[in-house]
């Protein structure tokens, strides 16, 4: 009778070990995708923040100097962001860089002995983010695209090129 009780106890013990293994596997099947999604969401949030910072910096730099050359200065900042980005965040694009002051106004000011001109510069940047898991659920494998827009004021003093006495 004692051996029968010992055999039953040993049988339950082996079944309990198998049950905990099944519970571990089932838990990991649920836990691993959740962790991957959290990692992907962190990559998306960081990418959006970097795009906003890049757009703000491009608008700030574009507002310094001649407003007709704002596109070149903004493009240099976006190129620097692409050089510093990782493979998931290395596709920053300058969508537009517009100034409220036209080249014709600058030319007219040059003919009239120069002077200050004020306006704003607006910059729009875009980034394509390629996370591991989340983009398959939302866009079928295409990268997720986010845009940022920043506007900075400027005052530019048009140099006197009309000549004079």
Secondary structure by P-SEA (a helix, b strand, c coil): caaaaaaaaaaaaaaaaaaaaaaaaaaaaaaaaaaaaaaaaaaaaaaaaaaaaaaaaaaaaaacccccaaaaaaaaaaaaaaaaccccccccccccccccccaaaaaaaaaacbbbbbbbbbbbbbbbbbccccccccccccbbbbbbbbbbbbbbbbccccccc
